[in-house]
Amino acid sequence: MADPLIIKICGIKTLEMLDVAIDAGADMVGFMHFVRSPRHVTIERLGTLISEARGRIETCVVLVNPDNSCVAEVAALGPDWIQLHGPETPHRVEAIRAVAGVEIMKVLPIGSADDVTHVASFVDVADRILLDAKPPKGADRPGGLGETFDWELLKALDPSIPFMLSGGLTPQTVAEAIKTVRPYGVDVSSGVESAPGVKDKQLIEAFIRNARSAV
Ligand SMILES: O=C(O)c1ccccc1N[C@@H]1O[C@H](COP(=O)(O)O)[C@@H](O)[C@H]1O
């Protein structure tokens, strides 16, 4: 577990909620650039959000199976991280990392013991690993669905691999998740919203307070 624990609030769309996350003590914010997401922000808005956040908090842009031109366009805005939340292979993650020139967080969906065995092949090609719930069949997007997974599956993971945990975390569950899984960091999106895509100040503050109290 990182000391201190890394807390990422993902799916920020407004400058107001950016300030809320910073003031509440988050370490990272995530911005979605994926049109099917209720948290999608345009390239223009990404530029504004990243500029406003620079020097105040780490920024991460979430992309799903992006092509090289999308990666280059986003990287030019100067985020600290790009999060790859699609079916990118280790080879593709390596190629994107070379194009982007920023740190890469690779998300791996966990739904079975078999999924846990795939994590090791991404350790050398990504700068950080984020473990999320596997989306249900037929879902229109690979994340941000508030789905949790069986944390017990992670007992089979090589303990030397640092990872962040996401997937349906909420202010009510984050402390138990941290105590059970001992992650490097935690990431939340829908669990701090009053409706899909609408972040809530009190929920963000409670999530961060409860996460810090569990360490
Ligand atoms: O938020 C989305 O709509 C989204 C769309 C496509 C890929 C990832 C997405 N969200 C990310 O999923 C995890 C977990 O979210 P949740 O806490 O379960 O809602 C997080 O990194 C989101 O930013």
Ligand as a Chemical Component Dictionary entry (heavy atoms), coordinates in Angstrom:
data_LIG
# 
_chem_comp.id                   LIG 
_chem_comp.type                 NON-POLYMER 
_chem_comp.pdbx_formal_charge   0 
_chem_comp.three_letter_code    LIG 
# 
loop_
_chem_comp_atom.comp_id 
_chem_comp_atom.atom_id 
_chem_comp_atom.alt_atom_id 
_chem_comp_atom.type_symbol 
_chem_comp_atom.charge 
_chem_comp_atom.model_Cartn_x 
_chem_comp_atom.model_Cartn_y 
_chem_comp_atom.model_Cartn_z 
_chem_comp_atom.pdbx_ordinal 
LIG O1  O1  O 0 -17.097 6.513 -16.230 1  
LIG C1  C1  C 0 -17.338 6.005 -17.325 2  
LIG O2  O2  O 0 -18.404 6.241 -17.931 3  
LIG C2  C2  C 0 -16.325 5.124 -17.982 4  
LIG C3  C3  C 0 -16.489 4.811 -19.313 5  
LIG C4  C4  C 0 -15.554 4.027 -19.955 6  
LIG C5  C5  C 0 -14.446 3.542 -19.277 7  
LIG C6  C6  C 0 -14.274 3.828 -17.929 8  
LIG C7  C7  C 0 -15.202 4.614 -17.262 9  
LIG N1  N1  N 0 -15.077 4.895 -15.917 10 
LIG C8  C8  C 0 -14.058 4.448 -15.042 11 
LIG O3  O3  O 0 -14.350 3.183 -14.460 12 
LIG C9  C9  C 0 -13.737 3.098 -13.166 13 
LIG C10 C10 C 0 -14.741 2.627 -12.122 14 
LIG O4  O4  O 0 -15.838 3.458 -12.059 15 
LIG P1  P1  P 0 -16.974 3.303 -10.907 16 
LIG O5  O5  O 0 -16.392 3.891 -9.649  17 
LIG O6  O6  O 0 -17.307 1.861 -10.764 18 
LIG O7  O7  O 0 -18.117 4.118 -11.388 19 
LIG C11 C11 C 0 -13.174 4.500 -12.896 20 
LIG O8  O8  O 0 -11.797 4.558 -13.241 21 
LIG C12 C12 C 0 -13.964 5.338 -13.843 22 
LIG O9  O9  O 0 -13.396 6.522 -14.163 23 
# 
loop_
_chem_comp_bond.comp_id 
_chem_comp_bond.atom_id_1 
_chem_comp_bond.atom_id_2 
_chem_comp_bond.value_order 
_chem_comp_bond.pdbx_ordinal 
LIG O1  C1  DOUB 1  
LIG C1  O2  SING 2  
LIG C1  C2  SING 3  
LIG C2  C3  SING 4  
LIG C2  C7  DOUB 5  
LIG C3  C4  DOUB 6  
LIG C4  C5  SING 7  
LIG C5  C6  DOUB 8  
LIG C6  C7  SING 9  
LIG C7  N1  SING 10 
LIG N1  C8  SING 11 
LIG C8  O3  SING 12 
LIG C8  C12 SING 13 
LIG O3  C9  SING 14 
LIG C9  C10 SING 15 
LIG C9  C11 SING 16 
LIG C10 O4  SING 17 
LIG O4  P1  SING 18 
LIG P1  O5  DOUB 19 
LIG P1  O6  SING 20 
LIG P1  O7  SING 21 
LIG C11 O8  SING 22 
LIG C11 C12 SING 23 
LIG C12 O9  SING 24 
# 
